[in-house]
Amino acid sequence: MKSILVTGGAGFIGSNFVRYALEREPDCVVVNLDAMTYAGHPENLVDLPDSDRHIFVEGDILDQNLVEKLLRENNIDAIVHFAAESHVDRSILGPAQFIQTNIMGTFSLLEAARKVWLEEGSQTAPVRFHHVSTDEVFGTLGPEDPAFNENTRYAPNSPYSASKASSDHLVRAYYHTYGLPVTISNCSNNYGPYQFPEKLIPLIIMNALQGRPLPIYGDGKQIRDWLYVEDHCEAIYEILEKGETGETYNIGGNNQPTNLEIVTQICTILDEIFPDSPYTPRKDLMRFVKDRPGHDRRYAMDISRIQRELSWEPKENLESGLRKTVNWYLSHMGWLESIVQDEAFEKWIRANYSDQKGREA
């Protein structure tokens, strides 16, 4: 791959992938298309390795003409599609934007790729459209159910996961109908540097540092398969290079702690770093709050296919990944402060957590 179009590359996973691609491919140009909504920030793209090979374009994936222009002008041979509305709570409060971005946006990208790559034949080298999806399309698991695999039937339970399931089906259809060279990955919950602090791990780190309540939905026993973001980026690149066209690969962190265990570990790490803080022990800040509607109970990913076929497995376990994440936030407080001052984020925090003192954990 000599020229990659990354959609949503100013967001959390996208910006990490931009960094990873620039470091891994010394001759590769990365074109970064991002609409700069609330989750995309210029600060996420500061100090990129060899930034001369990074071309940033502020624009919307719904603008098919713009996407076609970028494909032609930059001789793009791979599209890595991250751009999506991705927060379940926001999808419950306002599903329309999720339908527009996640379904219609993916459709727009697919149409642009079909026109430029297949109809015009402007790119003579092998091409690939890689679509980044989520484990949430599979619904929820019971305590004894086997982990999700690539053949698990789709059963989305939120507007967010339903919109991602729809986009997955569109991508698959463009492979079978038009022969567009695609791959899909369904990943588990990501965490790590540059994650917007509406998500559990950065929110808990931020609140714990400030002595704010640490909100835990329901009884805190929801189970997720946590994946360190740099491991995810490596897996995507392995799929781009070695994955079979038209196939889907599950990507997971190979661990399934409860949300309560995650919060407890973060508290322990921060207590070790700041033993004399007035907020120590930080576990005393934990509060159970009202659960969100349709909250899936358990996710778990079977990653045996990608291990077997592409020789990929996560490098970070939960302990090492959480410590890296906490240390990153502590060394990037300027980034965190700029995000926290964002008006949209403050409004969301006030609406969702400020008045929910809850009961002590």
KADALIN-V116339 format. One record per helix or strand of 2 or more residues. SS is the DSSP state (2 for helix, 1 for strand). FROM is the first residue (numbers start at 0). TO is the last residue. If there is no record, write none. Layout:
SS;FROM;TO, SS;FROM;TO
This chain:
1;2;6, 2;11;23, 1;28;33, 2;41;44, 2;50;52, 1;53;57, 2;63;72, 1;77;80, 2;87;92, 2;95;118, 1;127;133, 2;134;137, 2;158;177, 1;181;186, 1;188;190, 2;199;209, 1;213;216, 1;225;227, 2;228;241, 1;247;250, 2;258;272, 2;281;284, 1;285;288, 2;303;309, 2;317;330, 2;332;339, 2;342;353, 1;358;359
